[in-house]
């Protein structure tokens, strides 16, 4: 649906984007993650046609933003970080204005009504936008992005400045939108990406440094995959029994953590899941399991590692090559550039 190839953007001598490439399939909800100044907004502005690229190309549904900008813009609904709202208009006036601006051909009244119901702004439809809360303004911004029913939605920091209740409401809305649209969500808030997105693309200093599924990306980047088991039983027998399990590479005790309960560090073979055999073993022996957790990197650990200058070190470690696009040849570091 959305294909980005070799995207590069220069501002004078400063390199804002450096050969960024990725593909987003139809129906995906993708998080575009990176620190402030990483190039997230620049990438989105190029995809939507608001900025031109120095090099590279963007296609949406096979149409090039360079060759057919008008057609591509019809396929994209865009919510910038600062929603383009007219404060002296009512919600009704504004959405009708955007309907005409986008030259939408769908039945006006029915189409706008459906959008208002979807984003839950029917109760403020006749009110001035300038008098609305921040949360409702974000909803109106999303509503304008939905006018024309574009297949692709690009949302840049949609929950910035909202209170916790409003954040949850907007996240729920984005999840619902993801059922019928391809959604690209830009954010530097990790919890937001984890709550909403199926896939994460991480950029830093204008380069793509990681790309993978939200649930497995941190696991794929972890140098080793260990579990920490806390169980009640004889220490040496615990360790010996666990070491005898199939696919267990190593097991050792880290000491007594509770009276009669020991913590055992367990390393399994790559891609092997030993949790069920481990549970059966403990049940057969009558050794109560008190806790079990893995020691993989969290998404927060991964984000900090990738955006703190260690991406080059990570690229040298064993790991899935598909999650390390564009890390083999490092370009000179660009000066800090606002998105």
MIGU-421414 format. One record per residue (C-alpha): residue in one letter; x, y, z. Coordinates in steps of 0.001 Angstrom, whole numbers, plus 500000, padded with zeros to 6 digits. Layout:
BEGIN
AXYZ ...
***
This chain:
BEGIN
X500000500000500000 X502708502504501030 X506219502017499664 X509174504257500533 X512442503728498662 X515759505434499351 X514159508526500880 X516710511286501487 X516135514863502575 X518738517596502980 X518364521054504464 X521487522726503131 X524401520765504551 X522244519027507169 X520975515532506412 X517466515069507835 X516748511696506175 X519365509289504912 X518269506587502463 X515162505446504384 X513219502532502880 X510221500535504100 X506929499064502893 X503606499117504753 X500969496629503673 X497267497325503420 X495410497135506728 X498511497456508922 X498747499692511989 X502380500788512143 X504146502826514776 X506761505282513548 X509023505672516546 X511983507899517280 X513253510687519520 X512519514338518805 X514415515428515710 X514828511871514390 X513062512578511085 X509585511190511775 X507620514288510779 X509889514923507808 X509158511434506498 X505429511883506973 X505405515272505313 X507141513779502282 X504701510847502107 X501752513241502201 X503276515576499616 X503789518544501952 X507559518344501446 X509646517273498486 X512434514733498875 X516033515370497850 X516191511785496578 X514114508619496645 X510467507932495894 X507147507295497619 X504259505357496124 X500787504813497583 X498678502083495952 X501161502113493096 X500846505864492480 X503934508059492799 X503710511174494973 X506053512875492496 X504215511953489308 X500610511951490580 X500531514151493687 X496829514934493406 X495826511293493158 X498069510247496052 X496703512987498323 X493192511624497764 X494384508321499216 X495783509838502416 X494154511386505453 X496660513395507483 X496568514673511049 X499612516896511733 X500923517303515269 X499095520653515357 X495621519947513888 X494732522421511105 X491638523781512814 X489892527128512375 X489065528255515892 X486254530628514848 X484339527945512936 X481866525498514403 X482626521815513957 X479842521619511393 X481184524564509384 X484722523233509502 X483901519694508361 X481725521019505533 X484551523333504529 X487016520400504469 X484489518352502479 X484468521012499778 X488229521587499958 X488905517899499333 X486306517820496538 X484668514809498114 X482018513058496045 X480428510953498763 X476921512017499966 X477776515047502106 X475353514855505015 X475497511075505427 X479296510957505090 X479959513702507655 X477401512208510037 X479087508790509860 X482478510339510612 X481090512299513572 X479597509119514986 X482845507228514491 X484999509796516300 X482210510634518791 X481841514362518230 X478094514506517566 X477495516304520865 X479822519189519903 X478810519392516235 X477327522879516578 X479972524331518926 X482866526652518120 X486131524750517741 X487943527385519806 X485759526507522804 X486442522767522674 X488791520824524950 X492104519567523624 X490708516050523347 X487735517121521262 X489992519219519031 X492089516117518355 X488905514236517469 X487868516991515060 X491349516815513539 X490971513080513022 X487497513676511553 X488912516001508882 X491510513347508027 X488691510833507471 X486749513000505046 X486743511319501657 X487294507924503317 X491005507663502394 X492514504157502714 X495658505492504438 X495690507538507652 X498839509285508887 X498614510540512464 X501478512625513850 X501578512625517676 X497766512325517979 X497717512212521803 X500251514941522626 X498965517240525372 X495994515052526314 X495090513873529791 X495164510106530563 X491430509617529946 X491605511417526596 X494686509402525613 X492841506127526215 X489868507375524180 X492051508391521221 X493955505086521354 X490671503181521243 X489567505280518295 X492824504566516423 X492403500822517025 X488901500996515557 X490148502974512557 X492777500306511966 X490037497810511123 X489278499618507839 X492358501734507161 X496110501481506913 X497350503594509822 X500801505124510314 X501124506500513830 X504071508730514670 X505033508994518316 X507922509000520755 X505673507580523496 X506472503870523821 X503316502888525696 X501224504383522909 X502997502357520235 X502675499138522250 X498984499731522928 X497969500440519342 X500451499156516754 X501219495742515295 X504578496792513871 X507266499297514817 X509637501269512596 X512383503050514538 X514331505987513096 X517236507853514631 X519337510674513190 X517482510314509896 X518249506607509507 X516035503560509837 X517546501482512649 X514884498816513341 X511733497403511783 X509666494536513152 X506581493290514971 X505775495118518205 X505583491883520211 X508824490331518943 X511147493183518003 X512754493544521430 X513062489751521687 X514806489567518309 X517343492164519376 X518103490589522755 X521605489066522749 X520404486028524717 X517054484638525739 X516889483656529399 X514059483093531824 X514136483600535554 X512220480956537490 X511423481217541185 X510382477872542604 X510196476188545978 X512259473019546256 X515751471608546851 X518194473908545057 X520547471364543497 X517751469032542445 X515885471946540872 X518883472926538766 X519712469340537739 X516121468556536724 X515784471713534667 X519127471108532944 X517863467692531860 X514908469187529942 X515038469055526169 X516093472336524505 X517536473732527750 X521099474939527132 X521996476111530622 X520487476525534078 X521958477784537317 X520761479116540658 X521132482758541642 X520376481985545266 X517547481788547764 X515084484650547292 X512396483501549734 X512523480924552507 X512909477605550689 X512502479219547236 X515323479669544752 X515706481716541572 X516950479706538602 X518304481334535440 X517368479228532401 X518692479582528846 X516893477720526079 X517851477025522478 X516948479807520014 X513227479786519155 X512541476977521660 X509689477422524137 X510349475385527290 X507646476892529491 X505197473992529204 X507772471220529778 X509075473266532705 X505593473556534207 X504984469814533821 X508324469026535457 X507620471193538483 X504098469803538820 X505352466208538713 X508010466935541332 X505624468876543541 X507791472007543442 X505550475119543455 X506286477712540758 X506201481156542373 X507264483318539408 X508506483058535829 X509659485918533630 X511903486388530613 X514900488672530551 X514572489918526963 X514973493609526331 X511794495607526788 X510654497926524003 X511882500790526179 X515330499166526521 X515458498659522766 X514409502232522046 X517078503646524356 X519726501350522885 X518856502234519287 X518574505977519869 X521576506494522127 X524283505905519578 X524433502141520059 X522626501172516860 X525968500583515181 X526948498192517972 X523644496394517630 X524104496023513905 X527310494103514582 X525588491648516923 X523771488524515841 X520178489322515005 X517586489353512211 X518966491286509263 X515531492488508255 X515364494515511466 X518579496342510708 X517914498133507432 X520507500652506363 X523016500012509155 X525887498503507186 X527151501778505829 X527056504625508292 X526721508116506884 X528323511091508676 X526246512172511624 X523978515071510729 X523569518091512953 X520483518076515138 X517527518992512969 X514000519682514092 X511411517458512511 
***
